[in-house]
């Protein structure tokens, strides 16, 4: 069984040679702009099989950290160290059935 939507995407992500990435923390697929500090282009569909990706959970990540842990700026130096370990991977959204 594929971890992602198709065998080709599984292989591309595992090899790490393409500019395609996946953030398990936010459940986001993207094209990495490696030489551009502004980051990446979000992907909505798999470039190989055409399947629509699940929606990003970035907003929910911030909302839950504020609601459950009082962290209103989890990227700040002070609050970053207070972010629970489960919020650094897909554990937080898997546990909540999102």
N, C-alpha and C positions, 0 to 999 in steps of 0.2 A: 504494500500500500504506500502511496506517495505521501510525504509529509505536507507537501504543498499541492497545487492543483494538477500537476502533471510531472512525469518522469524527467522531462527536459529541464524544467525549472528546478526541480530537486538537484539535478546534476550541476546546473549552472551555479546555484547558490553554494553547493558543497565545494566546488572547485575554487570559487573566489576569484576567477580570472576575468569575469565580465564585470561590467559596471552596474550590474543589477544587484540590489541589496534587499534585505528583509529585516525589519525591526520587530522582534517578538514582543518587546515591551509595549509598543503602540499598535501592533498588528498592521504594519504598513510595508508595502512594497515600493521600491523607488529605483530610479536611475541615478547613480552617484555621479556627480560632477566633480571628479577628483581634483581638478586643478582650480576649482572655484570654491572659495571659502563660504559662499552662500548656500552650499549644500547639494540639494537634489531635486529631481522632478518626481512627484508622486505618480504611481501607476494605478490605474483602476482595473485593468484587464491584463491577463497573462499574454505576453508577446508571442508565445508559442502555441498555446491551445485556444486562446481567446476567452477563456472562462473569466467571469467577473470576480475580482478579489473581494473578500469581506471588507466591510467599511473599517476605516481607521478608528482606533479607540483612544486617540491622543486626548481629546476633550474630556472623556470619561476618566482618564488617568489623572488629570489635574483636578477634576471635580471630586473624585473619591479621596485623593490625598488631602484636599482642603476639608471635606465633610468629615472624614473618619479620623484624621490626624492633625487637623488645624494647620496644615502646611499650605500657605497661600502663595509661596514662591519657591517650589521645590528645586529650582535650578540655582538658587542663591547659595553661596558658600556656607552660610549658617544652617539653612534647612536641608541642603543636599545630604548631609550626613545623618539626618533624621528620617530619610525615606526608608521604609521597611524593605528588606531584601526581596520580598515577593514582588515588589513593584519595579524591579530591575529586569524582569523576564516576563514571560507570558503567564506565570503562575497566578498573578492577581486577577486577570480576566478569565482564566480557565476555571479557577475556584468559584467565580461568581456567575459562571454559565453565560458569559457575554459572547 
